[in-house]
Each structure stands twice: as structure tokens, then as C-alpha cells.
């Protein structure tokens, strides 16, 4: 009887230790679900220094019209420039819906006249956010600041 009791205790300890190792308590601050978005970083392009002031103004008007179109069509949530030194390479960000395919986001971002002209280039990253943490209002137009 003593031996059976020892075996049961050892078996119980073993199974608790062996199978309990992989089961960690869930962190109450860790979200159960996530939403995804695409962050499209707008960076200084290879042709930015070679453009004339009239060319820059024309490209900028097209760039702002493109951002407005993206938002009105529902592809993006928000976009805007960064306040940085003139020589800093990162210029702004556009946040796209996460249910789009990466290739679609790339195609839309590369349609931007500022990207096509080489004034800007894009870097696209998928961004995971705890579900329900962000709420977006539609941005209706983009204007020169």
C-alpha cells in the first residue's frame, strides 16, 4: 500500500511538472486579438535634391490629391508629415487598412506622384495593434501646411 501511494504521488508530481511547464498563465495586460494595419513610411527619394521649385510644387499638389483620393476611397485611415529637420530622410507616414494585401498597398503607394517622380520613396511595414484600441475618423482632404 505504501509503495502504491508513493507511485501515485511520484506520478502526480511528474505529470504536474512535465505537463504544467508549457502552460503559462495568461498575462491580463496581453490582448486576446489584434488588428492589423500597414504603415507606409514616406522617405526622401533619390531625385529629391534635383527637382526645381516649380516641379516640387506641382508634385506636392499631386501628392496631396493622391492622399485625399486614397482616403475617400477607403484605402487609408490617416496620413501626415513629420516635423523634422530638412535633411532628415523620413518625411511622413500613411496608415492603410490591414485587410488589404501587401501588394495592393505597394501598388497604391507607388501611384503617388511624389513617389513616381523620385521625390519620395516608400517603406511598408505591417503593424499589429490590440483590437479596439484605435478608432478612425475619415480624413476628408489633405492640405499644404
PAMILO-593149 format. One line per 8 residues: number of its first residue (from 1); for each residue x, y, z of N, C-alpha, C, O. Coordinates in steps of 0.1 Angstrom, whole numbers, plus 5000, padded with zeros to 4 digits. Example, Ala and Ser with C-alpha at 12.3 -4.5 7.8 and 13.67 -1.06 7.14 Angstrom:
// PAMILO-593149
1 = 5132/4943/5078/5123/4955/5078/5132/4967/5078/5142/4967/5085; 5128/4978/5071/5137/4989/5071/5129/5000/5079/5134/5011/5080
// end
This chain:
// PAMILO-593149
1 = 5008/4988/5000/5000/5000/5000/5009/5013/5000/5006/5022/4993; 5019/5012/5009/5028/5024/5009/5035/5026/4995/5036/5037/4991; 5038/5015/4989/5045/5017/4976/5035/5022/4965/5039/5030/4957; 5023/5018/4966/5013/5023/4956/5011/5038/4959/5009/5046/4949; 5010/5042/4972/5008/5056/4975/5020/5064/4970/5018/5075/4964; 5032/5059/4972/5044/5066/4967/5044/5067/4951/5047/5078/4946; 5040/5057/4945/5039/5057/4930/5029/5068/4925/5031/5075/4916; 5018/5068/4932/5007/5078/4929/5013/5092/4931/5010/5101/4922
9 = 5019/5095/4942/5025/5108/4945/5036/5112/4935/5036/5123/4929; 5044/5102/4932/5055/5105/4922/5049/5108/4908/5053/5117/4901; 5039/5099/4904/5033/5101/4891/5026/5115/4891/5026/5122/4880; 5019/5118/4901/5012/5131/4902/5022/5143/4901/5020/5152/4893; 5033/5142/4908/5043/5153/4907/5049/5153/4893/5051/5164/4888; 5052/5142/4887/5058/5141/4874/5049/5148/4864/5053/5156/4856; 5036/5144/4864/5027/5149/4854/5024/5164/4856/5023/5171/4846; 5024/5168/4868/5022/5182/4871/5034/5190/4866/5033/5201/4860
17 = 5046/5185/4868/5058/5192/4864/5060/5191/4849/5062/5201/4843; 5058/5179/4843/5061/5177/4829/5050/5185/4820/5054/5191/4810; 5038/5184/4824/5027/5190/4815/5024/5204/4819/5019/5212/4811; 5027/5208/4831/5025/5221/4836/5035/5231/4831/5032/5243/4832; 5046/5227/4827/5057/5236/4822/5053/5244/4810/5056/5256/4810; 5046/5238/4801/5043/5245/4789/5030/5254/4790/5027/5262/4781; 5023/5253/4801/5011/5261/4803/5015/5273/4812/5016/5271/4824; 5015/5284/4806/5018/5296/4814/5005/5304/4816/4996/5303/4808
25 = 5005/5311/4827/4993/5319/4830/4993/5331/4820/5003/5336/4816; 4981/5334/4815/4979/5345/4805/4981/5358/4812/4976/5360/4823; 4989/5366/4806/4991/5380/4811/4978/5388/4809/4974/5389/4798; 4972/5393/4820/4959/5400/4818/4961/5413/4810/4951/5418/4804; 4973/5418/4808/4975/5430/4800/4977/5427/4785/4978/5436/4777; 4979/5414/4782/4981/5410/4768/4968/5408/4761/4959/5401/4766; 4966/5415/4750/4953/5414/4743/4951/5400/4737/4960/5393/4734; 4938/5397/4736/4934/5384/4730/4935/5384/4715/4938/5374/4709
33 = 4931/5396/4709/4931/5397/4695/4938/5410/4691/4939/5419/4698; 4942/5410/4678/4949/5421/4672/4942/5425/4659/4935/5417/4653; 4944/5438/4656/4940/5443/4643/4953/5446/4636/4963/5450/4642; 4953/5445/4623/4965/5449/4615/4963/5461/4606/4951/5464/4602; 4973/5468/4604/4973/5480/4595/4987/5479/4588/4996/5472/4592; 4988/5487/4578/5001/5489/4571/5005/5503/4573/4998/5513/4571; 5017/5505/4578/5023/5518/4580/5033/5520/4568/5042/5512/4566; 5029/5530/4560/5038/5533/4548/5046/5545/4551/5040/5556/4552
41 = 5058/5543/4553/5067/5554/4557/5072/5561/4544/5077/5554/4535; 5070/5574/4543/5075/5582/4532/5089/5587/4535/5090/5595/4544; 5098/5584/4527/5112/5587/4529/5117/5596/4517/5112/5595/4506; 5127/5604/4520/5133/5612/4509/5137/5603/4498/5144/5593/4500; 5133/5607/4486/5136/5599/4474/5149/5602/4467/5155/5613/4471; 5153/5594/4458/5166/5596/4452/5167/5609/4443/5178/5614/4440; 5156/5614/4438/5156/5626/4430/5152/5639/4437/5151/5649/4431; 5150/5638/4450/5145/5650/4457/5154/5662/4456/5149/5673/4456
49 = 5167/5660/4456/5176/5672/4455/5177/5678/4441/5181/5689/4440; 5173/5671/4431/5174/5675/4417/5162/5682/4412/5162/5687/4401; 5151/5683/4419/5139/5689/4414/5139/5704/4417/5144/5709/4426; 5133/5711/4407/5132/5726/4408/5120/5729/4417/5111/5721/4419; 5119/5742/4421/5108/5746/4430/5095/5745/4423/5085/5740/4429; 5093/5749/4410/5081/5746/4403/5077/5732/4402/5065/5728/4403; 5087/5723/4399/5084/5709/4399/5079/5703/4412/5070/5696/4413; 5086/5708/4423/5082/5704/4437/5068/5708/4440/5060/5700/4445
57 = 5064/5720/4436/5050/5725/4439/5040/5716/4431/5030/5713/4437; 5043/5713/4419/5034/5705/4411/5032/5691/4416/5021/5685/4418; 5044/5685/4420/5044/5672/4426/5036/5672/4439/5029/5662/4442; 5038/5682/4447/5032/5683/4460/5017/5683/4459/5009/5677/4466; 5012/5691/4449/4997/5692/4447/4992/5678/4443/4981/5674/4448; 4999/5671/4434/4995/5657/4430/4996/5648/4442/4987/5639/4444; 5006/5649/4450/5008/5641/4462/4996/5642/4472/4990/5633/4476; 4992/5655/4475/4981/5657/4484/4967/5653/4478/4959/5648/4485
65 = 4966/5654/4465/4954/5649/4458/4953/5634/4459/4943/5628/4461; 4965/5627/4457/4965/5613/4458/4961/5608/4472/4954/5599/4474; 4967/5615/4483/4963/5611/4496/4948/5613/4499/4942/5605/4506; 4943/5624/4494/4928/5626/4495/4920/5615/4489/4911/5610/4494; 4924/5612/4476/4917/5601/4469/4918/5588/4477/4908/5581/4478; 4930/5584/4482/4932/5572/4489/4922/5571/4501/4916/5561/4504; 4921/5582/4508/4912/5583/4520/4898/5582/4516/4890/5575/4522; 4894/5590/4506/4880/5589/4502/4875/5576/4496/4864/5572/4498
73 = 4885/5568/4490/4882/5555/4485/4882/5545/4497/4878/5533/4494; 4886/5549/4509/4886/5540/4520/4899/5531/4521/4899/5522/4529; 4909/5534/4514/4921/5526/4515/4930/5530/4527/4937/5521/4533; 4929/5542/4531/4937/5547/4542/4929/5552/4554/4917/5556/4552; 4935/5553/4565/4929/5559/4577/4934/5573/4580/4926/5582/4582; 4947/5575/4579/4952/5588/4582/4966/5589/4575/4973/5579/4573; 4970/5601/4573/4984/5604/4568/4988/5618/4572/4980/5626/4575; 5001/5619/4572/5006/5632/4576/5021/5633/4576/5028/5622/4577
81 = 5027/5645/4575/5041/5647/4575/5047/5646/4590/5039/5649/4599; 5060/5644/4591/5067/5645/4604/5073/5659/4604/5077/5665/4594; 5074/5665/4616/5081/5677/4618/5095/5674/4621/5098/5670/4633; 5103/5675/4611/5117/5671/4612/5126/5681/4605/5122/5689/4598; 5139/5680/4608/5149/5689/4601/5148/5686/4586/5145/5675/4582; 5151/5696/4578/5150/5695/4563/5159/5683/4557/5155/5678/4547; 5170/5680/4564/5178/5670/4558/5175/5656/4564/5182/5646/4560; 5165/5655/4573/5161/5642/4578/5154/5633/4568/5145/5638/4561
89 = 5158/5621/4566/5152/5613/4555/5138/5609/4556/5131/5607/4546; 5133/5607/4568/5119/5603/4570/5110/5615/4569/5111/5624/4577; 5100/5615/4560/5092/5627/4557/5078/5626/4563/5072/5636/4567; 5072/5614/4563/5058/5613/4568/5054/5598/4568/5062/5589/4565; 5041/5596/4571/5035/5583/4572/5021/5583/4567/5014/5592/4568; 5017/5571/4561/5003/5569/4557/4999/5555/4563/5006/5546/4561; 4988/5555/4569/4983/5543/4575/4972/5537/4567/4961/5543/4566; 4974/5525/4561/4965/5518/4553/4957/5508/4561/4962/5503/4571
97 = 4945/5504/4556/4938/5493/4562/4946/5480/4562/4953/5478/4552; 4944/5472/4572/4951/5460/4573/4945/5448/4566/4952/5438/4564; 4933/5449/4561/4927/5438/4553/4931/5438/4539/4927/5429/4531; 4939/5448/4535/4944/5448/4521/4956/5439/4520/4962/5435/4530; 4959/5434/4508/4971/5426/4506/4983/5436/4505/4982/5447/4500; 4994/5431/4509/5007/5439/4509/5009/5444/4494/5013/5456/4493; 5007/5436/4484/5010/5440/4471/5000/5452/4466/5005/5461/4459; 4988/5451/4471/4978/5462/4468/4983/5475/4474/4982/5486/4468
105 = 4987/5475/4487/4992/5486/4494/5004/5492/4486/5005/5504/4485; 5013/5483/4482/5025/5488/4475/5021/5495/4462/5027/5505/4458; 5012/5489/4454/5007/5495/4442/5001/5509/4444/5004/5518/4437; 4993/5510/4454/4986/5522/4457/4997/5533/4462/4996/5544/4457; 5006/5529/4470/5016/5538/4475/5025/5543/4463/5029/5555/4463; 5028/5534/4454/5037/5538/4443/5030/5546/4432/5036/5551/4423; 5017/5547/4433/5009/5556/4423/5011/5570/4427/5008/5579/4419; 5015/5573/4439/5017/5587/4444/5026/5594/4435/5037/5590/4432
113 = 5022/5606/4429/5031/5614/4421/5045/5617/4427/5055/5618/4420; 5045/5619/4440/5058/5622/4447/5067/5609/4447/5079/5611/4446; 5061/5598/4447/5069/5585/4446/5073/5583/4431/5085/5580/4429; 5064/5585/4422/5067/5583/4408/5078/5592/4403/5086/5588/4395; 5079/5604/4409/5089/5614/4405/5102/5612/4411/5112/5618/4407; 5103/5604/4422/5115/5601/4429/5117/5611/4440/5127/5611/4447; 5107/5620/4442/5109/5629/4454/5107/5622/4467/5114/5625/4477; 5099/5611/4467/5097/5603/4479/5099/5588/4475/5098/5585/4463
121 = 5102/5580/4485/5101/5565/4483/5094/5560/4495/5093/5566/4505; 5089/5547/4494/5081/5542/4504/5088/5530/4511/5096/5522/4504; 5085/5528/4523/5089/5516/4531/5076/5511/4538/5070/5519/4545; 5072/5499/4536/5059/5494/4541/5061/5483/4551/5069/5474/4549; 5055/5485/4563/5055/5476/4574/5041/5472/4578/5033/5481/4580; 5039/5460/4581/5026/5456/4587/5027/5458/4602/5037/5455/4609; 5016/5464/4607/5016/5469/4621/5004/5462/4629/4993/5462/4624; 5008/5455/4640/4998/5448/4648/4994/5456/4660/5003/5461/4667
129 = 4981/5459/4662/4977/5467/4673/4966/5459/4680/4958/5453/4674; 4966/5460/4694/4955/5454/4701/4941/5458/4696/4939/5470/4694; 4932/5449/4694/4919/5451/4688/4912/5462/4696/4911/5461/4708; 4905/5471/4689/4897/5481/4695/4904/5493/4701/4898/5502/4707; 4917/5494/4700/4925/5505/4706/4925/5517/4697/4927/5528/4702; 4923/5515/4684/4923/5527/4675/4909/5529/4669/4902/5519/4665; 4905/5541/4668/4892/5544/4661/4896/5556/4651/4903/5565/4655; 4891/5554/4639/4895/5564/4628/4883/5572/4624/4872/5566/4622
137 = 4885/5584/4622/4875/5593/4615/4881/5595/4601/4893/5595/4599; 4872/5596/4591/4876/5598/4578/4882/5612/4576/4876/5622/4580; 4895/5612/4571/4902/5625/4568/4897/5629/4554/4900/5621/4545; 4891/5640/4553/4885/5644/4540/4894/5650/4530/4892/5648/4518; 4904/5657/4535/4913/5664/4525/4927/5666/4531/4928/5667/4544; 4936/5667/4523/4950/5670/4528/4954/5683/4522/4953/5685/4510; 4960/5691/4530/4963/5705/4525/4978/5707/4529/4983/5702/4538; 4984/5716/4521/4997/5721/4524/4997/5728/4537/4989/5737/4539
145 = 5007/5725/4545/5008/5733/4558/5018/5743/4558/5021/5750/4567
// end
